[in-house]
Amino acid sequence: MNLTITKEQIIAGLQAVQNVVSTRTTLPILSNVLLRAEDGKVEFTATDLDVTVACKVEAKVTKPGATTVPVKKLFGIVRELNGEIDIETDEKNVTSIRSGGSFFKINGLAADEFPPMPQFKDDKKVGLSQETVRAMLKKTSFAVSSDESRYVLNGIFISLKEGKMTLVATDGRRLALVDEEVELSEKSAGEFIVPSKAVNELNRLLQDKGDVELKFGENQASFALKDDKGFSILLITKLIEGNYPNYRQVIPGEAKERIPLVREELLQALRRAEIMTSEKANSVKLTFGKNTLAITANSPEVGEARETLAVNYKGKELAIAFNPRYLIDPLAALSEDEVFIELIDELSPGVLKINGPFLYVVMPMRLS
């Protein structure tokens, strides 16, 4: 293999893939990145066997071929170089790197030792814009559970049904749901759970421009990201096995009160109130009175905070307590100016909504 590549292209390719490489792997090949050069492009691929990321960038390929090299060493070298970089690999998988007066040799492993990429059928797929998927993940991924004993909650549930793509995340104390209309064939319908490691990578890789093609099979899914500049990334992930809980049961029925609020104002007030909470007393109380909302935090060992906001509320006085973090997360993930809180009473879950396909359910805490 022999190729010439600019520093910008090789850095872009390696930055896209190197995150998934595990530092504590027992298989040496999993510390390596696969380089495959052909037709004016070089593809970088890295995997930890659960998540695989491949990225294609442009290069001048004079001799096509493939090899694997330790990804951290390669990235460390090219980051310090300037200008064009020549890469050449011999039949013993020793890779030479030249740029200006600098020269390096890295020992690699054969490309055929690298785990093969799974193939997907063409019928189970859906296409969306990167911007849409990015926004949907932003509005849900913060609610994914990190409790490994409830492993089915350690990811985002994706449902493709009846012309809609729905994303759901919950940790048992809160639930975030967002859906979008998509073009679906009958064969493309399905439901699966994407693990949080893949979700985090997607959050990092998705851009504001370009398209995503999502394909899925029995136990794996792939996200192909393309932009208008010819830059393409493919992420393949194993899916979480098991049945996702019936999230529809958690969504409360008819609300007694629906209160419009200024998102940014509420977010800042909650952030200030959160300062006065402690591990023992980690709740803030929201008291709705006539045209006012009082937000109070009180912990004996720290002190107290109190804020009042003007709101459009005409009902009888209602007080309810929440973990402030569980309100701050969705408010920070949204971009709308106005949000709505729907309440039944102080013991029923609260619901946060916007004028759009988003819904967030949060369990109340006991009023002390």
C-alpha positions as CSV (number, residue, x, y, z in Angstrom):
1,M,0.0,0.0,0.0
2,N,1.2,3.5,-0.9
3,L,-0.6,6.8,-0.5
4,T,-0.2,10.5,0.0
5,I,-2.6,12.4,2.3
6,T,-3.0,15.8,3.8
7,K,-2.7,16.3,7.5
8,E,-6.3,17.6,7.7
9,Q,-7.7,14.5,6.1
10,I,-5.8,11.9,8.1
11,I,-6.6,13.8,11.4
12,A,-10.3,14.0,10.5
13,G,-10.4,10.3,9.7
14,L,-8.6,9.2,12.9
15,Q,-10.5,11.6,15.1
16,A,-13.8,10.1,13.8
17,V,-12.8,6.5,14.7
18,Q,-10.3,6.4,17.5
19,N,-12.8,7.0,20.4
20,V,-14.1,3.5,20.2
21,V,-10.7,1.9,20.7
22,S,-10.4,0.4,24.1
23,T,-7.1,1.0,26.0
24,R,-7.5,-2.2,28.1
25,T,-7.9,-4.8,25.4
26,T,-6.5,-8.4,25.5
27,L,-6.6,-8.6,21.7
28,P,-3.7,-6.5,20.2
29,I,-5.6,-6.1,16.9
30,L,-8.4,-4.1,18.7
31,S,-5.8,-1.4,19.6
32,N,-5.1,-1.0,15.9
33,V,-6.9,1.0,13.2
34,L,-7.5,-0.7,9.8
35,L,-6.3,1.4,6.8
36,R,-7.8,0.4,3.5
37,A,-6.7,2.5,0.5
38,E,-8.3,2.3,-3.0
39,D,-9.9,4.6,-5.6
40,G,-8.6,7.9,-4.3
41,K,-9.9,7.2,-0.8
42,V,-8.6,5.8,2.4
43,E,-10.9,4.2,4.9
44,F,-10.0,4.1,8.6
45,T,-11.9,1.5,10.8
46,A,-11.7,0.9,14.5
47,T,-13.8,-1.4,16.7
48,D,-14.2,-2.7,20.3
49,L,-16.4,-5.6,18.9
50,D,-19.5,-3.8,20.3
51,V,-19.2,-0.5,18.3
52,T,-17.4,-0.2,15.0
53,V,-16.7,3.2,13.3
54,A,-15.3,3.6,9.8
55,C,-14.5,6.9,8.1
56,K,-13.5,7.5,4.4
57,V,-11.4,10.5,3.5
58,E,-9.7,11.6,0.3
59,A,-6.1,10.6,-0.5
60,K,-3.8,10.1,-3.5
61,V,-3.5,6.3,-3.7
62,T,-0.6,5.1,-5.8
63,K,-0.8,1.4,-4.7
64,P,-4.1,0.1,-3.2
65,G,-3.9,-2.2,-0.1
66,A,-4.7,-2.6,3.5
67,T,-2.9,-2.9,6.9
68,T,-3.5,-2.2,10.6
69,V,-1.4,0.0,12.8
70,P,-1.7,1.1,16.5
71,V,-4.2,3.9,16.4
72,K,-2.8,6.0,19.3
73,K,0.8,5.9,17.9
74,L,-0.4,6.8,14.4
75,F,-2.5,9.7,15.7
76,G,0.4,10.9,17.9
77,I,2.7,11.0,15.0
78,V,0.5,12.7,12.4
79,R,-0.7,15.3,14.9
80,E,2.9,16.6,15.1
81,L,3.6,16.6,11.4
82,N,3.0,19.4,8.9
83,G,2.0,19.4,5.2
84,E,1.5,16.3,3.1
85,I,2.2,12.8,4.6
86,D,3.4,9.8,2.6
87,I,2.4,6.4,3.9
88,E,3.8,3.2,2.6
89,T,3.3,-0.4,3.9
90,D,5.5,-3.4,3.1
91,E,4.5,-7.1,2.9
92,K,5.4,-7.6,6.6
93,N,2.9,-4.8,7.7
94,V,5.6,-2.4,8.6
95,T,4.3,1.1,7.8
96,S,6.6,4.0,6.9
97,I,5.5,7.6,7.4
98,R,7.3,10.5,5.8
99,S,6.7,14.2,5.9
100,G,9.3,16.9,5.2
101,G,12.4,15.8,7.2
102,S,10.5,13.4,9.5
103,F,10.5,9.7,9.1
104,F,8.8,7.0,11.2
105,K,8.3,3.2,11.0
106,I,5.5,1.5,12.8
107,N,5.0,-2.3,13.2
108,G,1.4,-3.3,12.4
109,L,-0.7,-6.4,12.0
110,A,-2.2,-8.0,8.8
111,A,-5.5,-6.5,7.7
112,D,-7.2,-9.9,7.5
113,E,-6.8,-10.3,11.3
114,F,-9.2,-7.4,11.8
115,P,-12.8,-8.3,12.7
116,P,-15.0,-8.3,9.5
117,M,-17.7,-5.8,9.1
118,P,-21.3,-7.2,9.3
119,Q,-23.6,-6.9,6.3
120,F,-27.1,-5.6,6.4
121,K,-30.1,-6.4,4.3
122,D,-31.4,-3.5,2.2
123,D,-35.0,-3.7,3.1
124,K,-34.8,-2.7,6.8
125,K,-33.7,0.9,6.5
126,V,-34.8,4.5,6.9
127,G,-33.3,7.8,5.7
128,L,-33.2,11.1,7.7
129,S,-31.2,14.3,7.9
130,Q,-28.3,14.3,10.3
131,E,-29.7,17.5,11.9
132,T,-33.0,15.7,12.7
133,V,-31.3,12.6,14.3
134,R,-28.9,14.9,16.2
135,A,-31.8,16.9,17.6
136,M,-33.7,13.7,18.5
137,L,-30.8,12.2,20.4
138,K,-30.1,15.5,22.2
139,K,-33.7,15.5,23.5
140,T,-33.5,12.0,24.8
141,S,-30.0,10.7,25.5
142,F,-29.6,12.5,28.8
143,A,-32.4,10.3,30.3
144,V,-30.6,7.0,29.5
145,S,-30.0,4.9,32.7
146,S,-26.4,4.1,33.8
147,D,-27.6,1.4,36.2
148,E,-26.1,-1.8,34.7
149,S,-28.5,-4.1,36.6
150,R,-31.3,-2.8,34.4
151,Y,-29.3,-3.2,31.1
152,V,-32.3,-2.8,28.8
153,L,-32.5,0.8,30.0
154,N,-28.8,1.4,29.1
155,G,-29.6,2.7,25.7
156,I,-32.2,4.5,23.5
157,F,-35.2,2.6,22.3
158,I,-36.0,3.2,18.6
159,S,-39.4,2.4,17.1
160,L,-40.1,2.5,13.4
161,K,-43.8,2.2,12.9
162,E,-46.7,3.7,11.0
163,G,-44.7,6.4,9.3
164,K,-43.0,7.5,12.5
165,M,-39.6,7.1,14.1
166,T,-39.9,7.3,17.9
167,L,-36.9,7.6,20.4
168,V,-37.4,6.8,24.1
169,A,-35.0,6.9,27.0
170,T,-35.7,6.3,30.7
171,D,-33.9,5.5,33.9
172,G,-37.0,4.6,35.8
173,R,-37.4,8.1,37.4
174,R,-37.8,10.1,34.3
175,L,-38.6,9.4,30.6
176,A,-37.9,11.4,27.5
177,L,-39.7,10.7,24.2
178,V,-39.5,12.4,20.8
179,D,-40.9,11.3,17.4
180,E,-40.6,12.4,13.8
181,E,-42.5,11.5,10.7
182,V,-40.4,9.4,8.3
183,E,-41.0,7.6,5.0
184,L,-41.2,3.9,5.9
185,S,-41.9,0.8,3.8
186,E,-43.8,-2.0,5.5
187,K,-40.6,-4.1,5.6
188,S,-38.7,-1.3,7.4
189,A,-40.9,-1.4,10.5
190,G,-39.1,-2.6,13.7
191,E,-38.0,-1.9,17.2
192,F,-34.6,-2.1,18.8
193,I,-32.4,-0.7,21.6
194,V,-29.2,1.2,20.7
195,P,-26.6,1.1,23.6
196,S,-25.4,4.3,25.2
197,K,-21.8,3.9,23.9
198,A,-23.1,4.1,20.3
199,V,-25.4,6.9,21.2
200,N,-22.5,8.9,22.7
201,E,-20.5,8.3,19.5
202,L,-23.4,9.4,17.3
203,N,-23.9,12.6,19.5
204,R,-20.2,13.3,18.7
205,L,-20.2,12.5,15.0
206,L,-23.5,13.9,13.7
207,Q,-23.3,17.3,12.0
208,D,-25.9,20.0,11.1
209,K,-25.7,19.1,7.4
210,G,-25.9,15.8,5.4
211,D,-27.9,12.7,5.7
212,V,-28.1,9.5,7.7
213,E,-29.2,6.1,6.5
214,L,-30.2,3.8,9.4
215,K,-30.2,0.0,8.7
216,F,-30.9,-2.7,11.3
217,G,-30.9,-6.5,11.6
218,E,-31.6,-9.0,14.3
219,N,-28.9,-7.9,16.7
220,Q,-27.0,-5.0,15.0
221,A,-27.7,-1.6,13.5
222,S,-25.7,0.7,11.3
223,F,-25.8,4.5,10.8
224,A,-24.2,5.8,7.5
225,L,-23.4,9.5,7.7
226,K,-22.7,11.4,4.5
227,D,-22.2,15.1,3.9
228,D,-22.1,17.2,0.7
229,K,-18.3,17.3,0.8
230,G,-17.9,13.5,0.3
231,F,-17.0,12.9,3.9
232,S,-18.6,9.7,5.0
233,I,-18.7,7.9,8.4
234,L,-20.3,4.5,9.1
235,L,-21.1,3.5,12.7
236,I,-22.2,-0.1,13.4
237,T,-23.3,-1.2,16.8
238,K,-24.5,-4.3,18.5
239,L,-28.1,-3.9,19.9
240,I,-29.2,-4.5,23.5
241,E,-31.0,-7.7,23.8
242,G,-34.2,-7.9,25.8
243,N,-37.6,-6.2,25.9
244,Y,-38.0,-2.5,26.5
245,P,-40.6,-1.7,29.2
246,N,-44.0,-0.5,28.1
247,Y,-43.3,3.3,28.3
248,R,-46.8,4.3,27.3
249,Q,-48.0,3.2,30.8
250,V,-45.8,5.8,32.4
251,I,-47.3,8.8,30.6
252,P,-50.0,10.3,32.8
253,G,-53.5,10.9,31.6
254,E,-55.4,14.2,31.5
255,A,-53.6,17.0,33.3
256,K,-55.4,19.3,35.7
257,E,-53.1,22.2,35.0
258,R,-51.0,23.2,32.0
259,I,-48.7,26.1,32.7
260,P,-46.7,27.9,30.1
261,L,-43.2,28.9,31.2
262,V,-40.2,30.8,29.7
263,R,-37.6,28.0,29.2
264,E,-34.4,30.0,29.7
265,E,-35.8,31.8,32.8
266,L,-36.9,28.6,34.4
267,L,-33.6,26.9,33.6
268,Q,-31.5,29.7,35.2
269,A,-33.7,29.8,38.3
270,L,-33.4,26.0,38.8
271,R,-29.6,26.1,38.3
272,R,-29.4,28.7,41.0
273,A,-31.7,26.8,43.4
274,E,-29.7,23.6,42.7
275,I,-26.6,25.2,44.4
276,M,-28.4,25.0,47.7
277,T,-29.3,21.3,47.5
278,S,-27.2,18.5,49.1
279,E,-27.0,14.7,48.6
280,K,-29.4,14.3,51.5
281,A,-31.8,17.0,50.5
282,N,-31.6,17.1,46.7
283,S,-35.1,18.4,45.8
284,V,-36.5,21.8,44.8
285,K,-40.1,22.7,45.6
286,L,-42.2,24.4,42.9
287,T,-45.1,26.3,44.4
288,F,-47.7,27.6,41.9
289,G,-49.8,30.4,43.2
290,K,-51.9,33.1,41.5
291,N,-49.6,34.3,38.6
292,T,-46.4,33.3,40.5
293,L,-44.1,30.4,40.7
294,A,-41.9,30.2,43.8
295,I,-38.9,27.9,43.5
296,T,-37.3,27.0,46.9
297,A,-34.4,24.7,47.9
298,N,-33.8,24.0,51.5
299,S,-31.2,21.7,53.0
300,P,-30.4,22.0,56.8
301,E,-26.7,21.5,56.3
302,V,-26.3,24.0,53.4
303,G,-29.0,26.7,53.7
304,E,-31.8,27.8,51.5
305,A,-32.6,29.5,48.2
306,R,-35.8,31.1,47.0
307,E,-36.8,32.6,43.7
308,T,-40.1,33.9,42.3
309,L,-41.1,34.0,38.7
310,A,-44.2,35.6,37.1
311,V,-46.3,33.0,35.4
312,N,-49.7,32.7,33.8
313,Y,-51.4,30.5,36.5
314,K,-55.0,30.9,37.6
315,G,-55.6,27.6,39.5
316,K,-55.6,26.9,43.2
317,E,-52.2,26.7,45.0
318,L,-50.2,23.7,44.0
319,A,-46.8,22.6,45.4
320,I,-44.7,19.8,44.0
321,A,-41.0,18.8,44.5
322,F,-38.5,17.5,41.9
323,N,-34.9,16.6,41.7
324,P,-33.6,19.8,40.0
325,R,-31.2,17.9,37.8
326,Y,-34.2,16.1,36.3
327,L,-35.7,19.4,35.1
328,I,-32.4,21.1,34.2
329,D,-31.4,18.3,31.8
330,P,-34.4,18.5,29.4
331,L,-34.6,22.3,29.6
332,A,-30.9,22.5,28.6
333,A,-31.5,20.1,25.7
334,L,-34.4,22.0,24.3
335,S,-34.1,25.2,22.1
336,E,-37.7,26.4,22.2
337,D,-38.5,29.7,24.0
338,E,-41.6,28.4,25.7
339,V,-42.2,25.1,27.5
340,F,-45.3,23.7,29.3
341,I,-45.5,21.9,32.6
342,E,-48.6,19.7,33.0
343,L,-49.5,18.7,36.5
344,I,-52.3,16.6,38.1
345,D,-51.4,16.9,41.8
346,E,-48.3,16.9,44.1
347,L,-47.9,13.1,44.0
348,S,-48.4,12.4,40.3
349,P,-45.6,12.6,37.7
350,G,-45.1,16.0,36.1
351,V,-45.0,16.3,32.3
352,L,-42.8,18.8,30.4
353,K,-43.9,19.6,26.8
354,I,-43.2,21.9,23.9
355,N,-45.2,22.9,20.8
356,G,-43.7,20.0,19.0
357,P,-43.3,16.2,19.1
358,F,-41.5,16.0,22.5
359,L,-42.6,14.8,25.9
360,Y,-40.8,14.4,29.2
361,V,-42.2,12.6,32.3
362,V,-40.6,13.1,35.7
363,M,-41.5,11.5,39.0
364,P,-42.0,13.9,41.9
365,M,-40.2,13.7,45.2
366,R,-41.8,13.8,48.6
367,L,-42.5,17.2,50.0
368,S,-40.5,17.4,53.3
